[in-house]
Amino acid sequence: GWHVKQSVARSGVEGPADWREFYRRAEPTGKPAASEWDEAVRRHGAYSDFVHGALPAPPAIVFLHIPLSYVVRPADLVRVAHHGHIPDPLELRQRTKGVVTRLNEAGFCVLDPTAELVERDQRERMYHLYDIHFTVAGNQAVAEYSLPLIQNYLDRSARVLGSGK
């Protein structure tokens, strides 16, 4: 019933008990001063400083971005439609791709399995239908995508540390 109700609400049919305005009022109204890029760099720097300060040898740090289910499967957007603003999954994919690209160009290791999840979701559901978690296939897709890249990054980092650079 929830999905039907959300589909009707998203199609523009609104009754007197439309709850979306309640969620709009509850959302923060101020926009952050920093851009997504600046915020990502700031957060990485703070995290990196913390980790490097806590450990005797500098570790390799890898970030793995996990997209929301509706970014992979836009039909799942019905789950969040009651929050007022309805995001555009394709726009979110492009924005994430841009941020990840810039971070990787700046020397950070950020992995984004979104494209792999989208491709595999055509054959088998990557997220459970009624919650936000991966299915077994989704977990496997992320592992198969990311583990070789993480191992490659760790191997390169070990070579750089071993060479004294």
MOJOMO-V374327 format. One line per field, one symbol per residue. ss: DSSP state (H for helix, E for strand, L for the rest). psi: psi as a letter, one per 30 degrees, with the letter a starting at -180 (. if undefined). A space follows every 50 residues. Layout:
# MOJOMO-V374327
ss->???
psi->???
This chain:
# MOJOMO-V374327
ss->LHHHHHHHHHLLLLLLLLLHHHHHHHLLLLLLLLLHHHHHHHHHHHHHHH HHHHLLLLLLLEEEELLLHHHHLHHHHHHLHHHLLLLLHHHHHHHHHHHH HHHHHLLLEEEELHHHHHHHHLLLLLELLLLLLELHHHHHHHHHHHHHHH HHHHHHHHHHHHLLL
psi->eeeeeeeeefgfjkafhkfeeeeeffkkfkkkekleeeeeeeeeeeeeee eeffkekklkkkkjkjllefeejffffffgffgckjljeeeeeeeeeeee eeeefggljkkjgeeeeeefffekkfkkegaglkleeeeeeeeeeeeeee eeeeeeeeeeeffg.
